[in-house]
Each structure stands twice: as structure tokens, then as C-alpha cells.
Amino acid sequence: MKLSALIAELNITAPVTDREVTCITDNSAKICRGCIFVCIKGARFDGHTKAAEALESGAAAVVVNHDMGLENQLIVDDTRKAYTLLCSAFSSHPERKLKLIGITGTNGKTTTAFIIREALEKLGHKTGMIGTVQNCTGDRILPASLTTPDPNELFGLFDEMVKSGCEYCVMEVSSQALHQQRVAGIHYDAAVFTNLTQDHLDYHGTFENYMAAKHILFENSDTGIFNIDDDASEYMMNNSACRNVTYSLSDNNCNYSAKDIRSKASGVKYEIVSDSNIGRISFRVPGEFSVYNSMGAAVCLIELGMDFRETAEAISSCSGIPGRMETLKLDKPYTVIIDYAHTPDGLENVLKSLKSVAEGKVIAVFGCGGDRDKTKRPIMGEIGASLSDIAIITSDNPRSEDPKAIIDDITAGVPKGHKSTVYVEIDRTQAIRKAISLASENDIILLAGKGHETYQILSTGKIHYDEREIVAEILK
């Protein structure tokens, strides 16, 4: 693609030498002849320091946020946004050839995305997916590194979806991706808001900033699907250009409501009701949050034009999601469940759901990630100790932090009356071993925090760590 054509996408003029562009990159290690190098200032490195070197290495142009006195420089207000727009244009705008569904919120994004994709496939619509657990470009499943990928990868995935015949793409949209302009210029046919609780304050600084980042998705969508049982939904619906559609488990003043909710260990059943229709949904994961996740998916599909009853039937036949209330297949009198719950709200929802169906004790193994929001650690300690019969506090992904220091932050929140039922084991494998040794018939062991992850991030780097394998090895 010609440089002049790409410059036009940025709505700027620049006296540059027109030539064929070979690629778009913001990675100084990937600068090559004919590329456009986008200079992005990050927390640790400023790409502007490599601008002159990029041109010397044969780059067609550099994108900068101020005049650097260089030839073939493209000056823009926001280089992150420019990077996304250039990646989209260089890929010939594949996102415009798909019907896009975005999902944002603190908890429930992954489950809702999986449900929507599987239901759409059952309804006869080939669908791609982008998210935390994996990316799907039709029949091909690819590993995921970020909830919402870097623009270069993102538009590559869109392009592959189009080429494989996908009609829809459902994607999780993280607050960081929205703030960093990774989805700039992308317009969504529908967007779902699940909920908002404390998370990522290490990045956003304040809860208000976190909310504002999430709100961006609804400024760029035709239809917004909102869980109005969450207090933040009012903020999300305000000052957004989208058509607002609401759902609730308790408020009848909404577009869709859930009635006759029944929860058992095998899952949930309920009726989804609108002004003119009623359908019955059965979802295989127990807990009130499963009603919210499956209902948000159903409302989204119905609002996109799917048949009401066929949608309910498709969702009722959906399978489980990896690492989300995933029950391990064990020949034991107790149950072991793996879940990604790593926020106070997520852990609380899972433990309340398990307590409501457990015939024996609930034993929770959990920790908190290092180099992340420290304020949630004592809250997690309080929730884990209060809502389980036995809590074992351990390491999650300690990263560069001392695992013991993280655990000390967590245990600071444990109520005095629960200290006798709380154990501390820094080594996660030993913590799982301890939980298994304490389990009796009809007990439920919850391994919280890792979910779909098959690794652990230590100060020395990332290591392979799959809790399914760990449990199997212990039980040998």
C-alpha cells in the first residue's frame, strides 16, 4: 500500500516522499526498510528516541506526536490512535466486513463471549472470537496473550476471520485496550456491559478512570446491552450514542428480566421474559452470575435479530468454558473446581454459588497477583476466609514481588474469628496438596485465580503450571 494512501487515513498532510509501505510497527526491534514506525511513549520506553534511527534504517516514515525536525515525519495528536488506524488501513479494514460484538466489564466477559460465539454457531452463523482464553478465526483456534490484542495482531485476526468466511466476531474489550486506543476507529454492532467492581486500579489509578475507560466502548456502538442490576450501568448508559437495552434479575422496569430462577450444582434454569416473548434457558454452570452471563448473551443475540426461542435453545445447549467453574473429572468422593476468580467480586460470586449447592465443606485455595492493585488483597482475604469453610492462602502470579509479602497483605484482611480455618502455604502446589488432604466426601475444593492459565509468573520468569496436571500428579 502506498504511503500517501495511509497518510490520508490519518486526516493529515505531510511533505513526504511517496513509496510502497511494507508494514506498520511500534516495535523498534522490528523496524525494517519500507515500514512505518509509530513512536509510542510507554511507561518504560519512548519510541520517539528511535525515530531518527528508524529513518536511517530505511523506514518509509515515522509517526510522532511533536515536530522532531525529521524528513518523512507524520505529526499526530495521539500516536497510539494513529497506530491502530494505520494497522486497520494496511489490512484493508477487515473489521468493516464483520458484524462486531464487544463485551466489557470486570467479570463475566470471557464466559459471555464463549456463550455468544457458540450460540451463533448453533444458529448457523460462522463466528470468530477474540478474548482472554483463546482467539478463534473460524475453525482455527489460536493462543491469546492479551484480552484485547495489539492492533497489528488484532487486525490480522480480523483479516483471517474474513478470509475464513466468518460473519460475526465477538470480542472481549478490556479497559486498558480502550484507554490505549487499541480499538480506535472500530465500530460495534452491539456491546454488552456485564458489571464493574474494583480491578486494574494499579493501571487506571482511580475507579472513576476505570469507569471512563469502559464507557468508551458504548460511545462506538449501535446498541448497548446493560446489566442494570449493577450500579455502574447508569454511568455507562449516559452520554453514549448507542441504543440502550437493559436486563435484570430483580428490576421489572427493564427490557428483559429473569424469572423463576433455580440453581443447583448442575447449573441454573430460568425464564427470560420481554414485553412480547418468554423463553426458558438452562445453563450448565451454577450460580447467580451464570444467569447474568447467559442472559446478557441472550439479550445481545435477540437484539441483533436472532429468534427469541431459538436463541434460548441455542444457549441452553452451550458447553462449559475452560477455567470458568471447570469441574475436573476425578474418581473421588469430593469435587475439584478450577475458576479464574481473581477479583474480590469474582471470588465472592463463586464462593456464594458453591456454598449454596455444597453438601459438604467448601475449601478455597486462592492468592493475589504481584505488581497489581494491592488494595484488593485484604478484601480478598476477608471474602475468602468468610465465605469458605477452609481457606488456604497461597501464591498466584507473584511476578517481581515477594510472595510472602503478598500473602501478608491478604491475611491482613482475615477476620479474627476465622483465623483457625485459614492456612497459609506459599507454594501453590503444596497449597493444593493441603486442600486435597483436608477434603472429605461431598466437599468442594475451589482452586481460584488461575482458571484457563497454564503458567505461573515468578520473579525469575514464566513457568509451565497447569492446575489440572498438578491435581492429577498429587492424586497419583
Disulfide bonds with the S-S distance in Angstrom:
none
